[in-house]
Amino acid sequence: MNNELTRARRYITAVLPPSELLAQLAEEATELAHAALKLRRALEATKNPTPVSVPAAVAATREEIADVMLLVSLLELDTAKDELQEIIDFKTLRWEGRLKERR
């Protein structure tokens, strides 16, 4: 990370308390959910079509993912990378198991 980004991150976390960063995280997570739903509508022929193109919906979803990732990083919720990977691995296997049970 370059000095300008380090300075900006320090400034943001000095000005905004964790409670405000958490509120922003919740807002961005909600926007990500909306973007994912819009992308679903763009990808599938649903009864409720969207005028948004697939590339535009993908771009909007990626932007919201980046917003969420920024807040997670600023809140230092991503520092336990090994622990997070263990949770991801567990949830992946659990999800696979659930899908197999339904077949």
N, C-alpha and C positions, 0 to 999 in steps of 0.2 A: 504494500500500500504506500502510495507516495505521501509526501509531507502535507500537501494541500488536503488530501482526503483525511489524513490523521487529524489535522487541525480542525476540519469541519466536523468530524465525529466527536472530538472533544468538546467543541463549542455546543453542539446539539445536546449532548448529555449533560453539560454544565447548566444549560438554560432550562432544559425540560426535565422535571423529576420523573422517576420511573412510572409513577401513576399516569402521567400524560403519555409517555411512550407506550404503555400498555393500552391505553385508550386508542391511540393511533394504530397500534397493532390490530386491535379488534375491528376498527374501521377498515383497515386495509384487507384484513381477512374476509370481511363481508364483501368488499369490492371484488376480491378474488373469486368468491363463491358466485357472485353475479356474472363475472366474466366467464367462468367455467360453464354456467348454464347457457349463456349466450353462444359460446362455442359449440355446445351440444346442439343447439337449435340450428346453427350454421352448418354443422356436419351432417345432420340427419334431416330427412324429409319428415318434419313433424306437422301436426295440425296447426301449429302456431309458428309459422316461419318468421325469420328475421331478415331485414334488408342488409344486415352486416355480412360481408364476405368472409369466407373461411380465413384467408390470410389476415384480414383486419381483426377477426376474433382471436386468432392465435396470437397476434401482436399484443392485443389488449390483455390477454391472459398472461402472457410473459411479463408484461409491465407490472401487473398486480402481483405476480410471483416475486418479482424483484423488490417491490415495496414491502412485502411480508418478510422477505429475507433480510432486507435492510434493518427493519425493526427488530427482528430476532437477533441480529448481530449487535445492534446498539444496546439491546437489553442483556447481551452476553448469555443468551439462552442456548447458544450453539457451541459453547466451550467444551462440553463433555461429548466430543465427537464419537468416541468409542461407545459410550452409553446410548447415544442417539442411534448409532448403527445397530446396536443390539436390539433396540426397540423396533426399528424398521425391519430387521430380519425376522423377529418374532411375529410381527404383524403381517409380514408377507406370507410366512408359512401358515399362519392362522387363516388368512384370507383364502389361500389356496385350498386349505382343508374344508372350509365352508363351501366353496364352490364345488368341490368334489362330492361333498355330502348331498348336494342338491341334484346331482346327476344320477 
